[in-house]
Amino acid sequence: MDWLLALLLFSLALPGVLAMLKKEPILIKDTGGDDIPYFVRLVSHMVLVVPSVLAGAWLYKDAGFSAPTLSEIGTMTFLISLLCAALHLIYYYGYLVKVTDKKVIAKIDRARQIVGLDTRVLYGGIVEELIFRWGLMSTLVWSMNKWLAISDANLVNWLAIVMSSLLFALIHLPGAQQAVGKLTLPLLTYAISANFIVGICCGWLFWKSGLLSAIICHILFHIVWYGFEKSKWVRPQEEVYTKSE
């Protein structure tokens, strides 16, 4: 177990957890949900973050991954990151916005605006990568290498990428349902497939380049989307919210 690395990664995750804890009550109030005590929300995040950080620090070497270093970041990191963001923007604005009621889209946009860019970057870009790539993928690859007779390392890594990406997509469904009230088939398809694509891109980068590349991909995904949604030519500004601030 690399305890120093685990401590550093937990320290990296903490700002995102604290940022999300600050925004959650606003989201809950805005969507009419029941209030959840701060301590309960904190524990729920720690139950995911702490084991993930520890599992990754314990298993990453045996799983064939490397410790995070700046040298892993290269041209491919940014190319995949921008491709991931572009595919999502085309999917969201080119398809979902056109087939979904404007009031529903406004609810989705409002929830995203409440969360804010800072929390999307710190929690989505960092905490989620520590959970689903660093922790989960390391555990999946290690488990398959230990318990399954699969000699093809590429197949093992791809299975881990697909499984972690699917779980990553499914875990976003409760939040999506809370934001809109009811998930229609287009919304359900979008929520699963869009997050699945992000998971595939980040998972592949984690495998090939390392944790920091996966984090950069997820962060750029949110930054590009944030910049695009602020463009007034995307949609008339009055359609963004169903009610005034």
C-alpha angles and dihedrals in degrees: 000000000000097000095177091054090047091052092049093049093047088052088051091052098046098077090054093049092049091047091052092047088056094050099041097077090053091050092047092049093046093052094043095245127151116273115255120205116251093239093053092051091047092052092048090056094044091051087062101035104044098049090043094052092045094045092051093047089050100043109026095095094047089047090055098251128126136232114265114273133165090235090072091069112095144144092289090058092061096038092054091042093054092043090052092050093045093051090051095048090051090048096046102040098026096048119005097046090050097050099038130078111263092234091057092049088049090056091051091048092047093053090049092049091050091053089051132201094280094059093040089055098040098040103025096035099040113015095044092049091051089052103041104028108023097036107023100036092046089051094046095048092045091048094049092047090050103040107023126065096230111142096181108090091192091056091049092052093046091050089052091049093050095044094047091045092051092050089045089054096045094049089061093060098084091053091047091050091048090053098050104023097229130034113226119201093263091048093046091048091048095046092053102037098041093051090042090057091051089050092051093050094045092042093052091049091048090053097044103031110012143250098308091055090052090049092050090050092053093044093049089048089061096040094051091047091048091052092047096048090053090059107105091213092065092075134336107279094234090064094060097082132034090210136023121265 
